[in-house]
Amino acid sequence: MIRDTMIKTANGMISASSSSANAQSPGLKTYFKTPEGRYKLHYEKTHPSGLLHYAHGKTVTQVTLAHLKDKPAPSTPTASSSSFSASSGVRSAAARWLGAGNGSRALGFVGGNVGSKSISSSSSSSSSRIGSLGASSSSNSMTNSNFDGKGTYLIFNVGDAIFISDLNSQDKDPIKSIHFSNSNPVCHAFDQDAKDGHDLLIGLNSGDVYSVSLRQQLQDVGKRLVGAQHYNKEGSVNNSHCTSIAWVPGGDGVFVVAHTDGNMYVYEKSNPIARWHVCQGSINSIAFSFDGAYLATVGRDGYLRVFDYSKEQLVFGGKSYYGALLCCAWRFCILVLDKLCKLVMDGKYILTGGEDDLVQVWSMEDRKVVAQGEGHNSWVSEVVFDSYWSSPNSDGGGETVMYRFGSVGQDTRLLLWDLEMDEIVVPLRRCPPGGSPTYSTGSQSSHWDSVFPLGTLQPAPNIRDVPKISPVVAHRVHTEPLSGLTFTQESVLTVCREGHIKIWMRPGVAESQ
């Protein structure tokens, strides 16, 4: 660790004399340069300094961006009015779907080439765990019913707590904390279009899952969940850790939870309706395409798997060069027209990163990796497309000629990449040992020529056969390993494992504010 006690601020550095718990560390610049200009550190967010980090074991901080719309009309059902008690009928339905008898629906996508879903009977051990899903929690704590809650919030986990911060406030401390008594929150997801009021999902390392109303949590002055729906209570469905959780886009309250045992569960209307056995070992991350048609997963076995969600079929999969894949993200566009943002489906490419220190770009059309980025010195923790960024060479017709995406890793660095598929240099075909290389114009690698059939898991291609890209920016932004990255229209958010968040304003935005 750098121990200089004072550094001049004229060169963009901050003095180490600050006593703040999350003060900028010496040696870290407060800006980074890109081709379009400087991104400047605007402010930071963190947890209370007295927090005991590892009450139930060490966890990695993840951040969810949540935008609350106008307060719903009084007739809208609230979370506190909806309670759920698992009846025997619900338990039998759960057992029937999850594999507690003949005709059960359990989908396997573990190894080999799989073209469609496979139906398998379950073990008796799984049926013994199917039980009550748990009732909603209730609370008599005081609330502020006049609190509207409209705004944009950061939801992040540290230790045994969930913290909520106002993104548009420069206060470092969160405005709300929610503590869990027996487990740590490890993943969360938000759906601003949730119809029943429950818009926030929280997964714990005990396997338990909660759905709550974010607005109701902000209204309550206590430090416990209020009006919560409780799923997989005490491991009744699966007793392994949650790893990733996601709402199904347009799914009307349907969500998916991934676990460390390689299983993924689909929940609908308070019930688990399907179990997908995806891989041997942990599922590390899941992500839906914008329209909900496809679901991508990455896991401990090093494979990216892309599924047709409605057909429950494997579309394709591919393997890392070394170790696990840790993160994945889809490409989608955000058009800004008259200061209004509009999401536009793209879904052409998927990003992955993991323990081989590489960032890979996968094509849905070609069903294979089409580019890979070398630049990280350690595991890649998060990859995200910057859908608000537009290329200086854009034609003005709404089509982006070049993609911008970012990655963060355990090397404490943020890397930004520009990807233009038309300009990627395709490697020449390599000759077999003892043969003569060919350098004829247009000669390409067999990997680049081929399109893999549907439903196949591909081995890692020869690393020399995949086009290489280099980062346009490589900047050390924290002293601790990084765990998260988020893009907004005005800023870039970087997150370290210990729960400190930095908000970097885009060129021109800080000056205008």
C-alpha angles and dihedrals in degrees: 000000000000110000104186107140100206132025126176115256094210091085093051097269127123127227117257091220094089114116095205114123092234100032116153107273120238114266095029116113121227093224142033129206126235131174089264096048144276126332108208130203103245104175143325139236128207145153125269111290094234095059116129100229104201107034091143101016134299118305133182119243117242125183130216122192112219126188115195116203127208116313109276121246116271091252091065110106113249128216092248092060095054115075127168129206117181109237125197089259091057091047092053091048090052091049092049093053098039099047117275099131147003117320092024119160113236118150120209124202101154112124144346124027114324120184101175142004119295123213117219136172118243134241121253090244092065092051091053090059095052106100144116115347093211134252127266116273117245131209136191092193121132119271136193102229092182092061107110098191095202111155145070120297139186115224115195138163127226123169111319095343144080115217128199122202131182105244093206094053122083092214109123097209121076121253093221138026128191119194129202119209104207108023146022126253110238107170139020141176136194131210114193091190096056108141102200097053094253101111103148126073122194124189122196132206087244088065094251118134130201133192118199143161110261091206091053091051090052091049093052118083096205131092099236132080114271127202091005127168109219121211131184090013111198091351096300090151103021127357098199126098122281112240107174137005133192141175115235105243108247089000097129095233099333115136140175129224125196124205139199092249092067096257126125123197130204115211124197128175093350094311134099105237104176142018121208117196098207107169148342107269130011127343100222102189141359131197134180125216112247095262094044093241095119135037123202123200133182125193154178090274090066097247131131109209123191118196135192093234100204094044092041090225133137110245097185143319138200138193134236121238093242137006130338130340108233107184144020137183139183128229118242133158130239114200117200109209120172089343091304120119119222125185114226123192116246111147094163096126140033126202125213135180135178151130096330088070091238133123111215131196116210125196119220090201095052094031094222144080110287102177140010133199125219118196111096120100095204142018117326110236103182139012124190137170114233098228094177094059120094127194119249085232095056112137093227092243095103096263116119112221092195133035123221120202137165138214136190130194149176088276086078091242136126115215124193120200134193116208124192110173095199091060099045110122109233111217119243116255111272119228124231118256110289094015132109119261119235122220100178117145113271095014108148139184119269088241091058093045097051132081112201118228122251119280100020130132107219127210118235109281123236103284091228091058096062120082114248128224129190128213120258090208131029112177132166103227105167138025092227127064112278123241107173146034130186133178124209131176092262104028154016119238122207123190131195126208092252095061105263118135128196125198114209115193119222120246110289096010098090091050092050091051 
